Amino acid sequence: MAEDSSHSTAPNATANDLDGLLIQRGPRRSLLSYIFFQASPEITHELAQAFARVVITGLVSLLFLGRGLLGDGYAYFWIVVVYLALSVGHLAIIRHWTDQFLWRRYLSITADLAITGYMTHELGIAGLGFYPLFLWIVVGNGLRFGVHHLRVATVVGLLSLFVSTYLNGIAASHPGLVIGLLVGLLLMPKFFLVMIMRLTEANLALKEEKEKAEFVARHDTLTGLPNRAMLEEHMQVAIARARRDNTVVAVVFIDLDSFKSINDNFGHHVGDRLLVEVANCLKIHVREGDTVSRLGGDEFVVLIEALDDANEVASVIERVFACVGRYYRIGDYQTYVTWSAGVAIYPQDGADAQTLIKHADTAMYRAKSAGTNQVRLYDADMSHDIASQLARRDELRRAIEQDQFVVFYQPIVDVASRKIVGVEALARWQHPTRGLVPPAAFIELAEHTGLIAALGARILALACADVGEWWREGLGELSLHVNVSARQLGQPDLAETILDLLESHSLPPQALAVEVTESALIEDADAAEALFAKLKRAGVSISLDDFGTGYSSLAYVKRFNVDHIKVDRSFVDGLPGNVSDCALVEAILAIGDRLGALVIAEGVETGPQLEWLAARGCLLMQGYYFGTPTSTKTMAARLREPPPQTTTLRLYAGA
């Protein structure tokens, strides 16, 4: 197909060449333009000057023609004719031997200055009017041919001017005038040379600035990849070509997973270097002719062109995915990188650049909601789902900004004394129209959209204020259990923020227990370990939540030296009838006992569950048996009530 296309356009080659030549030549130039400037890329300065010399000398010879034939201007006429003949011969040499016999330039400079000096000599004092011609020949040839020619032209010009004025007596009668002209002829070429050099430097600087500005306007400054503007230009060309050739274009929208945590943990300089490494990897793995661009932040777009059908997209994406699911070494750090990618295909997913990018972004959002290192193809149903998710995200962000969240508290009870010894802070959304919204309706959305960190910080501040007030009222030295998300664990200043909050509300560090799930720990165990070390040194307790439901539970208990282990409600539900649940809970109790960690049973709802747990040494419990999560006011009122009378419990007496 390519060969047929090239043959079909062959007849137009001459016309295209002529169009290009006309564009190159630009508008026609005057005779003076030929003298002072290069007329076009095909005509050199020297050729233009030689042509102008022939024209000017020919015109002068016509002026002397009448006087030469009549007799009184005979000498002038023949001198001009001889000079015209030499000029024509010089022009012929330049046209036929452009790069040979370059000594001719020195001869032309000498001849021009000699004829100018002769005219100055013959006209006497009036001949000094040719002084600008001396400057023009010296400076013009120097600038055309280089510094050495300028120096030679200056020496020859000085000699020509001095000899002509000496022979006609002007030097003797007006020595000051001649000396001034000679000094001017000596200094002016240097002045012009310096001026032209500075102008050249300024033009080069302006050109570089212009090129830099054009590059910045079309490229990402960090990675050097095309930016959105340049990407859309490439996409328009690719779509037009695909429409003509009946091929397929794919747009892959890529967003790095957990890139914010990399910036927060290691610094933005490490994040920037990682982006450069990923960009370089993408450039290596795409096909020749495809385009990799960066839209900003951690978002990349790969434009895949000239696909015969949509089935080829998978093979190209597989090549691109070689850049993720592996470690990148950035200085002293090793960073494991995954991403989420969405794919939109022309023509079925859009007919223009903006639509394809938008739909690929929508597909990426769906991939991110499915987990890490996922890729999704766009389909029309996504738009409605994603639009709904974006609307709920914006609503959630406004709710945080407008303080629509409140804290409910679930008591943690010492069953031996039936006394409330702690509370777990639980978020509730006080929606202006839907009323009290439970966590199940917004926690997952907050996690996916990155708003969980802001929400967690707000809940922590409110809970510290409430419990601090209860301490000051003498309602009991309660321990406050607050959940910390994986995103919060990645914040480098989280420990300082927590300790500042405790201090501002007059709470000792021992009053707080930071709860974290095993699934949150696995995302960045190193950051969590550093955070816990700071908090434990200050006296804050660490509680491992939902124990047994995550990964490598025993390893985490040992590594982080936790103070509390919370048995997940999924194990407590089966007590005491389910043999497997009983065995698992007994094992967890034994682990806590051997490692010196207090075990708290979650989800206790019945008397038999309480009796079974208490009989085996688990005395800290929470669940609906002791009360549902309640508001700050209700919890304060309950704390003011005396604890209920205790009942005799069968306690664990040993193995």
Secondary structure, 3 states (H helix, E strand, C coil): CHHHHHHHCHHHHHHHHHHHHHHHHCCCCCHHHHHHCCCECCECHHHHHHHHHHHHHHHHHHHHHHHHHHCCCHHHHHHHHHHHHHHHHHHHHHHHCCCCCCCHHHHHHHHHHHHHHHHHHHHHHHHHHHHHHHHHHHHHHHHHHCHHHHHHHHHHHHHHHHHHHHHCCHHHHCHHHHHHHHHHHHHHHHHHHHHHHHHHHHHHHHHHHHHHHHHHHHECCCCCCECHHHHHHHHHHHHHHHHHHCCEEEEEEEEECCHHHHHHHHCHHHHHHHHHHHHHHHHHHCCCCCEEEEEECCEEEEEEEEECCHHHHHHHHHHHHHHCCEEEEECCEEEEECEEEEEEEECCCCCCHHHHHHHHHHHHHHHHHCCCCCEEECCHHHHHHHHHHHHHHHHHHHHHHCCCEEEEEEEEEECCCCEEEEEEEEEEEEECCCEEECHHHCHHHHHHHCCHHHHHHHHHHHHHHHHHHHHHHCCCCCEEEEECCHHHHCCCCHHHHHHHHHHHCCCCHHHEEEEEEHHHHHHCHHHHHHHHHHHHHHCCEEEEEEECCCCCHHHHHHHHCCCEEEECHHHHCCCCCCHHHHHHHHHHHHHHHHHCCEEEECCCCCHHHHHHHHHCCCCEECCCCCCCCECHHHHHHHHHCCCCCCCCCCCCCCC
